[in-house]
Amino acid sequence: MGQLQVETCEIEGLKVITPQVFGDSRGYFMETYSKRDFQNIGIDVEFVQDNQSASKRGVLRGLHFQKNFPQDKLVRVVNGEVFDVAVDLRKDSKTFGKWFGVTLSAENKKQFFIPKGFAHGFLVLSDYAEFAYKCTDFYHPDDEGGLLWKDPEIGVEWPYQEGVELIMSDKDQKWGGIKEYVISAK
């Protein structure tokens, strides 16, 4: 039914997907996921878990990954706006350690596909945001890894908003950088 517009970037595997939206005076309708349509654009995975979070302006979540049970993720914003980031952790990739970011919002309805082998995080830009994501493996709390959100080796250019204090968990402030990740992964 739906037609998907797909944008790629210099990091192989990442895809920004814009679904077709059917709108009229009542509102709108869109398919957020169709296995057939996603297979047609090269995403042939089985999602096993859906998650949703709510956060206020200035919340930064990430950069997270699962060490032994990696997940493909399809993420989108249901309400509000976030800056979403993926960092390539695939050791044999020519873009290892590089990042890509995209603004996702309820208004633009874009989705971001992040394959296994990436760290992921986001910064809330609106007063409030609801963030939904599909995953191809279950969450394993003892398997969680992360990278420091401000690691200069990665150099994510977070869109800071003047006068807005960043809010994050204690663990997100204490993750090591990509150099520590490489050492610990050996």
N, C-alpha and C positions, 0 to 999 in steps of 0.2 A: 504493500500500500504506500508506504512512505518512500521518499527519495532522500538520500543522505548526501550532504555535501561533506567532502573529506579534505582537510588540510593536513599536510605533512610538514615536517621541519627537517633541519639538518641532522637530527638524531633519529636514526632508523628505528622504526617500531612505534614511535609516538604518533598519535593521530588526534586531531581536533575535529569533532563531528558535529554538524549542524543538521538537525532533523527538519523535515518539511512540517510547517505549521499551517493548519487550516483554521482560519479565523473568520468570525462574522460578528454581528451585533451582540450575540450571546456570550462570546468569549473565544476560546480556541480549543483545538484538539491536536495532539501530536502523539506519534508512537515514540516512546523513549527507548524501546529495545524490541528488535525483531531478529531472531536467530538467522533467518534467511537473509535479511538485508545486511546484517553484520558479516555473514559469511561472504556475501558478494563484494564487500570492501576489504576482505582479507583478514577479518577477525573471526576465527573459528575456535572459540573457547566455550567451556561450560561454566557458567556462573553458579555458585553453590550457596552464596550468602549475600544478602543485602544489608547495608548499614546506613544509618542516618545520624547526623549530629547537628546540634544547634549551638551557635556561638555569637558573641557580641563583637562589635567593632574593636579591632586591634588584637584579636585572638590570633595567635600563630600556632598552628599544629604541624609538627614535623621537624625534621625530615625523617620519616619512618620507613621501615622495610621489615620483612620477615626473613630470617637468616636461612633456615632449613626448609621452610614451607612457603616459598615465594608465591606471590599472588599477582595475577593480571587484575587490573582494576578499570572500571568504567565509572567515571565520576561526573557529577553535575550539581548545579545549585538549584534548589527548589524555590528558595526565597532569599533575596538579597544578592550580594556580590562578593566574590573572593578572587584573589590572585593565586592561581594553582601552579605548583612547581613539581617537576620530575628531574631527578639527577641520575645519570647513567652510571650504574655500578657493574656493568657487564665487563669483566676483566679483559676479554679479547676484543672489545669494541674499540673502533677508532675514535669514538667520542666518550670514552671512559672519563668520568669526572665532570663532564659538561652538563649544563642544566638548560631547561626550556621552561618558560612560564607562559600562561595564558589567563586572561580574565574570563571567568565563568560567572554568569548571572542568570537570575530568573528571567530577565528581559531578553538576553541574547540566546538563551536556551542551548548554548553550546555544551557539548560533552567532551571529555578528555579520556582517551584510552591510553593507559599506562601498562605496558607489558611487564612480565616478570623481569627482575634484574634492575629495577629502579627504586631509588628512595623517593618518597612523595610527601608533600606538605602543602599547606595553604595559609594565606593571611586574609582575614575578614576585612573587607573594605567598606561595607555598609553597616548601618546601626545594628543589624541582626542578620544572620544568614543561616539557612538550613542547607546542609550539604549531604547528598545521597550518593552512595557508591555500591557497585556490584563487585564481588570478588570471586576468583576462581578457586580459592582454598579457604578453609575455615581459619579464623583467628586463633593463634596459639600464643597465649600471654608469655610463656617462657621462651619464645622464639623471637621476640621483638628486638630489632636493632634500630639504630638511628645515627644520623649525622648532625653535627652542629649547624644550626640554621644560618649562622653568620661566618662559616668557615671561609677564610680569604682564598684558600686554594680553589674552592668552587666558585665563589663570587656571585652568588644569587643577588640580583638587583631587585630587592623587595620594594614595592611602591609605598614607602612610608608616608603617612599623612601627618602633616604638621599639627602638633598639639595632641596627638593620639598616642597613648602609652601602649607599648606592646605587652600582651598578656600571654603567658605560656606556662606549661607545667614545669615543675622542677627538673624532671628528667630531660625535657627538651632544651633546657638551658645548660645541661651537663654532658650531652653527647660529645664524643670526640670528632675530629675532622676527618677528612678523607684519607690523610696519611695514616692515621691510627687504624682506620678501617682496612686499609691495604695490609698493614702489618698484622692485624688480628686475623685476617682472612687467609694468611699463608699457612 
